[in-house]
Structure formats: C-alpha cells, structure tokens
C-alpha cells in the first residue's frame, strides 16, 4: 500500500492451521484484513480533494485488495461445498489404483509446467470410502501440490501401509511464492484439501523444511485387509 493508505500486516507462510482454528475460521480471519484495508483506503480517498495520481493509486490498491478477497471468497465457497457434500461409506477399493489413475491424468499438466511426477506405491492399499469423493480429493491434493512445485523439480508421491493405516506422503520443492501468498489459490487449495481429508477421518500434517514441503495423510486401511 502507499504511504497514504493502510498498511497490511505480513502473514506467516501457510503450513498448518493455527491451533484450535477451523479452516473456515482461518479463511474468515484472512478475509478481514483485505476488507479492512479496502475500507480504510476508500475512507482516505473521500476525506477531501486529492491529486489525480493519488486517486489512481487508490483505485489500483482497491483492485488488488478486491482480487485478494475474491480468491478468499471462492475458497470459502468451495470449503462450504466440501463440508455439505453427501459422502457415502462406500465399498473397499484400492487407493493405489486411484493414485496411479490420478497421476496419469495430471501427467500432461505436469509436463506443461516442467515438473516430474514420481509415484511410489506398495500395493495393495484398500480403503473404505466414497470413491467419487476421494477421487476428487486426491486430484485436488496433487493438483495443488503440483501448482506449488518448482519448475524442473520432482513431485514425489509415496503411498505405503503403516500397521493399520495407509500413509500417503506428497513432497515438493517450492517455486517462487504465488501472488497473494500465503492466501493464494494454490496454497488455499491445500487448505481445502486438508479439510477434505480430515472430514474423511484422516490425519493431516504439513511441514515446511528449508528446501522441501511435505504433506502427510494417514487414513485407516479397510478391514479385513488391514496390513500386518
């Protein structure tokens, strides 16, 4: 923002949700900042006559803040749709098959952005869930991670059995920060994915190292095919 306009407080990079805060509460909190900034900017613009260039600067800043709010509102709507979606228990199916199909679907996209998809899966990995819901969730997960990966790097996907749980690990070397980070469309895609996995009964962790980001999902394996 300009010296005459409101200052936006820097936000920490998105990794995990603040303790005790739901994804929806997190998004509403994030929305409040650009909304307040826009209000302050407009209030300053109407306090009295100002040079034309200052009005133009105010309009540009207002458009930027509006763009940030639009992304957040879209994420809130998608999150609400995810929470309200009907999900059936479903029959057991092999998640490793679903991962391979999804990786195949995303390979042309990965090639376009110069990222290599590396899938390691130890079959069989049966889960009991609504296959259609989980297919959309896996696609959103890998698509979001792919959009954050550095050009020329690898997006590593590893699925293994860990006692009575399936362990899905997705890691990548992050590229340049996307526009409006940490509340960009790409990063918010991971937040929405997190909410979807947790709604499915999975545990989610997101860690950020010096050069690598890793998201890990632990989901119960389907009985009676539980790994030993």
N, C-alpha and C positions, 0 to 999 in steps of 0.2 A: 504494500500500500504506500501511497505518497505520504510526505511529511504532514500534509493537511488532513489526511484520512486516518481511520482507525488502524491500529496495528494488530495483526493476528498472532496469537501465541503459538510458537512452534509446538508440534505434536510429536510424541515419540513414535519411532517406526513401529508398524504393526507387527506383532509377533503373536502374543497371546492376549486374550481379553483381560482387562483389569479384573482383579479378584472380586467375585461376587456380582459382577455385572453381566447381564444377559446380552446377546448380540443385538437385540432390538434396542435396549437401553444404551448400548455403546453407540449405535448409529444415531439415535436421537440426540445424544450428548454431542456427537460430532457435528450434527446439523445446526446446533445452536450457535456455533462460532461464526460460520459464514453468514448466517441470518442476522446476527448481531452486527457484524461488520458492514453488511449491506445497509441496515437501518442507520447506523452511525454515519456512513458515507453520504446517504441521501439527506440526512438531517443537516450535515455540514453544508451541503450544496444549496440549501434553501434558506440559509441564515442571512444572506444578503448578496448583493451583486458581486460577481467574481469574474476574473479574466476568462475568455473563451477557452483557452487551453486547459484551465483547471476544470471546467465543466466536462470537457472531452476526457480528461484523465479520470474524473469521477465516473463517467459512463463506462469507460473501459474496465475500471475496477469493479463496477457493479456487474458487468457482464461476466467477469471472471468468477466473482462470488456466486452469481446465479448458476454458472456452469458447475461449480462445486456442489451446490445444493441439489441440482438436478440429478447428479450422479448418486448422491446420498439417498434422495427420494426413490430413485429407481431400485437401489439396493434394499431399502425398507420395504418396498412393494414386493420384490422378489422373495425377501425373507418371510413376509407375511403369507405369501402364496405357498411357500415351502412348509410353513407351520400348519397351514389349513388343509394341505393336500391330504386326500384319503390314502392311507397306506395299509395294505393287507399284509397279513403274516406271511402268506405265500408258502411255496414248497421249497425244499432244499435245492440249490443249484450250485454249480462250481464257479466261484468268483474268479479263479484263474482264467477260465474261458472268457468271462466278461472283460477282464483286464486286457487279454490279447485282442479281442474284438475292438475295444475302445482304442487301444494303441494303434491298431491298423487304421481305424477311422481318422485318427489325428496325425498319422504319418505325413500326409500331403501338407498339412498346415505346418508341421514341424520343419519340413524341408523348405518351405517358403521363408520361414524366419531363421533358417540356418541352425536349428537345434536338433541334436540326435536323441531319439528315444531309445532307451536301453531298458528292456523289461526282463526281469529275472523272477520266475515263478516256480515254486516247488509244488506240483500238483499231487493229489487233488486237494482243493481248498473249498469244501462245501459250507455254505451258509444258508440260513433260513430267513428269507426276507421277500419283500415285494420286488421282484426282479426289475420291473419297469422303473420303479422309484430309484433303486440302487444303480441302475444303468445310467439314469440321468445324473445322479450324484457323482458317480465315478467320472463321467465325461466332464462335468463342471469342474471337478477337482483337478484332473490332468490338464484341462484347457487353461485353467487359471495359473497353474504352475508353469506351464509352457509359455504363457504370455509374459512371465516374470524372468524367464531364463535368459542368460546372456547368449548373444549370437556366437555360434561356433562351439558352444559347450554341450554337455550331456544332461538330459533329464533322466535321472535314474529312478526306476520303479521296481521295488523288490517286495514280493509277497511270500510269506513263509508261515508255517504253522508253529505256534509257540504254546505248548501244552494244550489248553482247551480254547485257545484264541488264535485268530488269524491276525498277523501283523503285517500291515501294509505301510511301507516307507517310501516316500517320494522326496527326492532331494535334487537341488539345482544350484548352479552358480548364478546369482542375481545379476541382471544387466543394470543399465542406468535407471535411476529412480523414475517411475512413470509420472505423468502430470497429475498434480493434486495429491501426491503421496503425503501421508500414509493412507489417504482415503480415495485412492484411485479405483477405477473399475476393476483393474487386475487384482489389487490387494483386497478389495471388498468381495471379490469372487471367492477368495479363500475363507473369508469370514462367513459367507453364506454356506460354503461347503462345510465348514466346521459345525454350524448349526444343524445342517442336514445329517451329518454323521452322528452327532450327539442325540438327535431325535431318533435315530435308528438303534440307539443303545450302545454306540461305540465310544471308546475313549479317544480323545484327540490331543496331541501335543504339537506345538510349533516352536522350533528352536532356530536361532539365528547365530551362526558362527562368523568368523572373520571373513570367510570366502564362500560359505555354503549355507543355504537354508534347507531345513528338513521338516517335513510334516509326517507324523506317525499316527496311524489309526489302528486300534486294537478292537476287534469285533469277535464275539463268540462264534466258534465253529458250530456247525449243525450237528446235533445228536441224531443217530448213534455213530456218526462218522468222526467223532472227536479224535484229534491226534493224540497219540500216546508218547 
